[in-house]
Amino acid sequence: QVQVVESGGGLVQPGGSLRLSCEVSARRFSIYAMNWYRQALGKQRELVARITNGANTDYADFVKGRFTIKRDNGANTGYLEMSNLKPEDTAIYYCHVGGTMGDAMIDYWGRGTQVAVSS
C-alpha cells in the first residue's frame, strides 16, 4: 500500500514563502518521478514542478524563479519551496508520484494541501 501525504500549506501574504512537503509511505515502491500539481477553484489541475530520480527538474513558466522542487530519495520525501508568492498561486497543491512496484508501473496522488495567498 502506498500513501502520499502533503503538508505545509497555509495562509500567507503576497511576497511570502511556504515550504510544502510530500511524504511517501510505501513498501517495495521505487519512485521515479515526484510531481507537484495545483488546482485553483474553478480551474483545471495544472503541473507546477517535476523532479526525477536523476534530479532533473522542470517547472511551469508561471513559477520559474520562484519555486524550487527538491527530493530526499533516501527518505521518500519531496519538497516544494515557494517564494514571492502571489494571490494567483492560491490553490490546492497535490503531490503525485510515479514509479514501479515489482513489474508494475503505478502512480499515486495525495489529497492535497491548501495554499492561500492574501493580504
N, C-alpha and C positions, 0 to 999 in steps of 0.2 A: 504494500500500500504506500502511495506517495502522498505526502501532504505539502502544500505550498502555502506559506503564511506570510503576508505582508504586514509591516508595521512602520510607524514613524510619521504617519500623516498628521495633519492638524491645521489650525488656522494661523496664518502668517500674514504680515503686512507686505505690501508691494516693496520689492527690493530685498526682501528677507531670504532666508535659506532654510532648507529642510533636508534631512537625510532619511531616505526610505530604505528599509531592509526587507530582504526576501529570504526566508529560511525554508530549505527543502529537506524534509524528513523522508528518507527512502532507503529501502534495502535493495541491494543489487540493481540500483538505478544509476546509470552512468550519464551524467548531464553533458550534452554537447553545447547547447546554447541556452542562455538566460536572457529573456527579453522583458522590457517594461512597456506596457501599453497604458493608455489613458482613455477615459470616456467622459466627456462633459455632458451635462444634462441636455437631452435632445439631439445629441450628435452621435456619430458613429465612433466606434473604438478605433484608435489610431496608434501606430507604433511610435514609441518615443526613443528607445535606445536598445541596442543589442550587443551582447558580448559572447564570444565563442570560447571554446577550450583553448584555442591558440591566443587568447587575449585580443583577438581582433574586435574592434568596436565600430559601431555605426550609429549615427544619430540622425534624427529628423532635423530638417533645416531649422524648424522653429525653436529648437533647444540647443543648437550648436553654440559652443562657447559659454553656455550657462549651466548645463547639466553634465555630470560625469558618471558613467556606469563602471562599477568595479565588481570583482568577484573573488571570493576566497574559496578556491577549489577544494582545499582540504576540509573546509567546514561546510561545504554545500550552501554557502550563504552569498547573496549578492546585495549590492547597494546601488542606490541612485542618489547621488549628491546633487541637489538642486540649489542654485544660487540666482540672485537677481530675479526673483520670482515676480510674475506679472499676473494681473487678475485673470487673463485668458489661460493661465496654467491651472485654474481651478477645475478639478475633475476627480474622478475615482481612478486611482492608479493601480494597475494589475501587474503581477509578476506572472510570467509564462515561461515554462522550462520545457525543453525538448531533449530527448536522449534515448538511450536504449536500456531495455531490461531483458537480459538474455538476447534472443534474436529479434525481439520486437522493438520497433521504433514507436515511441509514445510521447505524448506531451500532456502537460497539466497546467491548470490555471489556479491561481489563488483567488480569494474572494474580494480582494481589493482593499485599499486604504484611501480615505478621503483626504484630499488636499484642497484647502480653500485659501485663496489669496485675496485679501480685502483690507481696506483701511477702516 
